[in-house]
Amino acid sequence: MTYSYLVLSLCLVWSADDKAPAAAPAIAPPADSERILKLLQNPDDARLLSSYVQEFQAELYRLTVDKPEAAAVSLAAFEGVLRRLTPRTEAVKLSIERERAALPEYRERIEAALAPLAELEAKALAAPDDLALFRKWAIKLGDSIVGLAYSRPDDAQKMLAAGNAFCGRMEQATHNEQVKQYASGIANLRGSWTLQRSMIDEGLRFASLAGQPADPLTVKSWASGEPTTLAGLRGRVVLICSFPVTEDSWTEVFALLQAWQARYESRGLTIIGVASNRGKRWNDVTQALDQGRRPGEPRAEFTLEQEHETLRKFVAFHGLKIPLATHDPRGREGNLDLKGNAGLVLIDQQGKIRAIRKLPHFQRNAEDIDRGLAELLPATK
């Protein structure tokens, strides 16, 4: 049922009257994933539970902003799994109780996502002593800012300024000290908007790179395909997909990369994968990545060929055939530097950056990327 938190990088420019191509269809998750079934069979596996919870939280965060109705379905499924688990060890029981205690917070976030921002603002101002209502407004505003931080950072900045002004109005209107403290904490960078501010700053920086020549691509090694350079690809559109090798994180984006490759490769698109492997190894028996080391275990040392083999099998499992390189943490990637994080960079036929974007919102990115590729590589009439 779960998808991991997805961060994409892209920058694009298109005319306002362009009609956006239809976004790729969403992939419906199964009722019970293989991981859930394994967890139900091994309810005392603390590491498996932790991995499942982390993936659920990442999925919920993304869906809450992009598809709040789907987030509600995901939360209901998560609650169902918690009810079905029957651990015997006290440590796992305690972990499950902590997740059950967090359910009201998850519901609050979804409720905030389902309501229009203006409606929540009006209600909060009409009932300035209601902390729960004010919290919902703040959650909604924070998520709205995140949704704009990379695609429209100027608008996100204005929204943040308006939010701070509203906090000032709430401080004046309320008689509830908790509301005063909450409003003051947000406005003075002690609250939940610190992340939003940093994302806006990064979004503005990425926007400033649009139109600049892309610096040479620096990688550690090539796991598959012929070594290539951006200069050697001049005249083609290049989409660089940077990603960490993580479990179940790339089902959606790899499916879209396949769709874009099928649609645009003959028109002049080259997709390059740049991966960073953080201690994972492919398991041929389970057809999945091993979960990594347990606490206290020494870090596994991989040869370069083992790293390449894991990367090739991981991508092949998702049905993608693209040149694959490994991230060089000591390299100087210039304006292409994503530091091994997940992202996409779109480069036009002249070797100039069209866009860099890092967002947790998959659907918004998919539509933007599809739109940008359609502009750069229109169908021949």
PAZAMI-49526 format. One record per residue (C-alpha): residue in one letter; z negated, y negated, x negated. Coordinates in pm, whole numbers, padded with zeros to 5 digits, always signed. Layout:
aZYX;...
end
This chain:
m+00000+00000+00000;t-00053-00232-00288;y+00163-00462-00492;s+00021-00644-00793;y-00004-01012-00835;l+00340-01128-00943;v+00411-01427-01158;l+00777-01539-01194;s+00932-01813-01405;l+01244-02000-01300;c+01380-02350-01277;l+01678-02432-01067;v+01877-02721-00930;w+02089-02703-00617;s+02223-02948-00363;a+02018-03013-00052;d+02298-02915+00183;d+02361-02577+00018;k+02295-02287+00247;a+02051-02044+00086;p+02174-01687+00060;a+01966-01437+00250;a+01662-01324+00055;a+01639-00961-00044;p+01451-00755+00214;a+01084-00690+00152;i+00985-00340+00048;a+00755-00178+00301;p+00453-00016+00138;p+00361+00342+00230;a+00062+00410+00454;d-00121+00575+00164;s+00004+00528-00189;e-00028+00802-00448;r-00316+00609-00602;i-00506+00595-00273;l-00459+00968-00218;k-00584+01036-00569;l-00884+00808-00511;l-00970+00983-00184;q-00959+01315-00370;n-01171+01176-00656;p-01408+00925-00489;d-01643+00915-00788;d-01375+00796-01030;a-01508+00445-01100;r-01210+00344-01310;l-00960+00448-01043;l-01158+00257-00780;s-01168-00054-00997;s-00793-00038-01057;y-00726+00003-00685;v-00953-00290-00593;q-00790-00517-00850;e-00444-00439-00718;f-00557-00497-00361;q-00706-00835-00451;a-00386-00937-00627;e-00175-00828-00331;l-00402-01003-00083;y-00386-01330-00277;r-00008-01322-00280;l+00032-01218+00082;t-00223-01469+00207;v+00002-01752+00093;d+00343-01598+00158;k+00281-01369+00457;p-00067-01411+00609;e+00010-01168+00892;a+00092-00901+00635;a-00228-00994+00449;a-00428-00912+00762;v-00260-00569+00779;s-00332-00511+00410;l-00699-00602+00458;a-00732-00365+00752;a-00586-00084+00541;f-00826-00169+00256;e-01122-00152+00494;g-00996+00184+00614;v-00988+00321+00261;l-01343+00199+00194;r-01463+00378+00509;r-01291+00701+00406;l-01440+00712+00056;t-01735+00951+00018;p-01873+00907-00334;r-02186+01080-00460;t-02269+00865-00762;e-02485+00559-00708;a-02270+00338-00930;v-01958+00395-00720;k-02155+00357-00397;l-02276+00020-00523;s-01921-00086-00608;i-01804+00002-00258;e-02091-00192-00102;r-01996-00496-00310;e-01641-00477-00174;r-01767-00443+00181;a-01982-00751+00127;a-01670-00941+00016;l-01476-00859+00335;p-01589-01175+00523;e-01457-01388+00235;y-01121-01211+00251;r-01108-01268+00628;e-01192-01634+00581;r-00900-01677+00345;i-00659-01512+00586;e-00784-01719+00879;a-00731-02033+00674;a-00378-01924+00585;l-00286-01866+00949;a-00386-02219+01056;p-00175-02533+00990;l-00327-02762+00726;a-00317-03069+00953;e-00502-02879+01225;l-00778-02771+00988;e-00809-03126+00854;a-00844-03272+01203;k-01103-03012+01302;a-01304-03065+00981;l-01310-03441+01034;a-01412-03396+01398;a-01701-03168+01293;p-01796-03300+00947;d-02120-03100+00929;d-01943-02764+00969;l-01931-02620+00616;a-01735-02309+00716;l-01460-02520+00872;f-01445-02748+00569;r-01422-02443+00340;k-01124-02314+00537;w-00950-02651+00497;a-01017-02645+00121;i-00885-02288+00088;k-00572-02379+00283;l-00509-02690+00075;g-00564-02503-00251;d-00317-02230-00157;s-00065-02489-00035;i-00083-02670-00370;v-00033-02343-00559;g+00277-02278-00349;l+00430-02609-00460;a+00297-02642-00815;y+00607-02502-00988;s+00884-02560-00736;r+00780-02915-00636;p+00507-03028-00875;d+00538-03396-00777;d+00467-03309-00413;a+00182-03081-00521;q+00032-03368-00718;k+00048-03597-00413;m-00109-03327-00197;l-00394-03288-00445;a-00456-03664-00449;a-00460-03670-00068;g-00702-03378-00071;n-00940-03561-00302;a-00924-03865-00075;f-01008-03647+00224;c-01307-03506+00036;g-01429-03863-00003;r-01396-03919+00371;m-01591-03601+00441;e-01871-03708+00205;q-01903-04031+00403;a-01883-03865+00744;t-02115-03567+00698;h-02493-03543+00718;n-02489-03190+00575;e-02589-03187+00209;q-02400-02863+00151;v-02079-03024+00274;k-02145-03326+00048;q-02199-03102-00254;y-01892-02890-00175;a-01670-03197-00138;s-01806-03355-00453;g-01765-03033-00649;i-01396-03009-00560;a-01317-03372-00633;n-01497-03365-00968;l-01322-03054-01106;r-01626-02834-01048;g-01469-02669-00750;s-01178-02438-00682;w-00895-02683-00761;t-00918-02667-01139;l-00654-02393-01139;q-00430-02599-00914;r-00447-02896-01151;s-00351-02683-01450;m-00061-02526-01256;i+00071-02868-01156;d+00059-02982-01519;e+00248-02672-01626;g+00497-02715-01342;l+00567-03072-01453;r+00617-02953-01811;f+00856-02679-01702;a+01049-02924-01487;s+01092-03152-01789;l+01267-02867-01974;a+01544-02834-01713;g+01875-02930-01872;q+01756-02881-02229;p+01933-02633-02458;a+01742-02307-02466;d+01584-02226-02801;p+01681-01896-02966;l+01524-01587-02810;t+01264-01441-03048;v+01164-01076-02998;k+00988-00813-03206;s+01240-00533-03154;w+01500-00393-02916;a+01402-00082-02719;s+01741-00034-02555;g+02081-00198-02554;e+02248-00378-02839;p+02049-00659-03003;t+02182-00985-02868;t+02138-01360-02896;l+02167-01640-02645;a+02439-01794-02860;g+02637-01470-02833;l+02605-01485-02452;r+02738-01838-02419;g+02967-01857-02118;r+02751-01616-01916;v+02446-01688-01701;v+02134-01532-01855;l+01822-01434-01666;i+01532-01348-01897;c+01264-01139-01732;s+00938-01142-01926;f+00677-00894-01807;p+00365-00707-01918;v+00387-00330-01876;t+00137-00272-01597;e+00091-00014-01325;d+00272-00073-00994;s+00335-00439-01072;w+00711-00447-01073;t+00838-00249-00774;e+00957-00560-00592;v+01091-00762-00882;f+01277-00466-01034;a+01436-00399-00696;l+01555-00758-00684;l+01679-00747-01043;q+01884-00444-00942;a+02025-00632-00643;w+02109-00940-00851;q+02266-00726-01121;a+02484-00547-00866;r+02586-00873-00701;y+02633-01103-00999;e+02698-00899-01315;s+03073-00891-01254;r+03064-01268-01198;g+02899-01331-01535;l+02526-01250-01518;t+02332-01085-01801;i+01969-00984-01743;i+01743-00930-02044;g+01395-00777-02022;v+01124-00883-02268;a+00813-00668-02231;s+00465-00670-02375;n+00279-00339-02369;r-00096-00384-02349;g-00209-00037-02445;k-00027+00165-02174;r+00161+00489-02228;w+00400+00666-01989;n+00277+01000-01852;d+00564+01240-01794;v+00349+01461-01567;t+00231+01192-01324;q+00546+00982-01368;a+00325+00676-01406;l+00153+00471-01669;d-00177+00604-01798;q-00463+00386-01692;g-00556+00287-02045;r-00874+00345-02239;r-01214+00390-02086;p-01502+00159-02190;g-01611+00245-02542;e-01293+00433-02631;p-01099+00309-02935;r-00774+00126-02868;a-00476+00360-02890;e-00238+00292-03177;f+00130+00328-03087;t+00420+00362-03320;l+00712+00134-03247;e+00915+00429-03117;q+00632+00530-02881;e+00622+00176-02751;h+00998+00181-02700;e+00981+00519-02526;t+00714+00397-02283;l+00918+00087-02205;r+01242+00280-02150;k+01078+00536-01920;f+00886+00272-01728;v+01198+00071-01651;a+01415+00379-01591;f+01162+00500-01333;h+01235+00182-01138;g+01610+00242-01168;l+01689-00063-01380;k+01943-00062-01663;i+01918-00379-01873;p+01880-00460-02245;l+01509-00432-02328;a+01322-00609-02604;t+00954-00617-02698;h+00758-00940-02705;d+00665-01074-03048;p+00316-01228-03019;r+00362-01390-03360;g+00710-01520-03295;r+00806-01877-03215;e+00992-01876-02888;g+01010-02255-02852;n+01084-02366-02498;l+01129-02002-02391;d+00772-01911-02484;l+00601-01732-02196;k+00344-01576-02431;g+00407-01226-02299;n+00321-01326-01943;a+00529-01235-01642;g+00811-01473-01566;l+01179-01549-01533;v+01389-01804-01717;l+01735-01894-01585;i+01988-02019-01841;d+02333-02150-01746;q+02673-02083-01902;q+02630-02372-02147;g+02304-02227-02281;k+02085-02483-02102;i+01766-02405-01917;r+01816-02437-01545;a+01454-02362-01465;i+01123-02209-01571;r+00876-02108-01307;k+00551-01917-01296;l+00429-01852-00946;p+00219-01592-00772;h+00433-01624-00461;f+00699-01358-00471;q+00898-01446-00160;r+00934-01813-00251;n+01056-01719-00598;a+01299-01459-00469;e+01464-01712-00242;d+01478-01974-00519;i+01625-01736-00774;d+01883-01603-00531;r+01978-01958-00449;g+02010-02057-00814;l+02224-01757-00904;a+02452-01820-00607;e+02504-02177-00725;l+02581-02082-01084;l+02790-01777-00996;p+02969-01845-00666;a+03186-01577-00511;t+03555-01615-00583;k+03764-01695-00276;
end
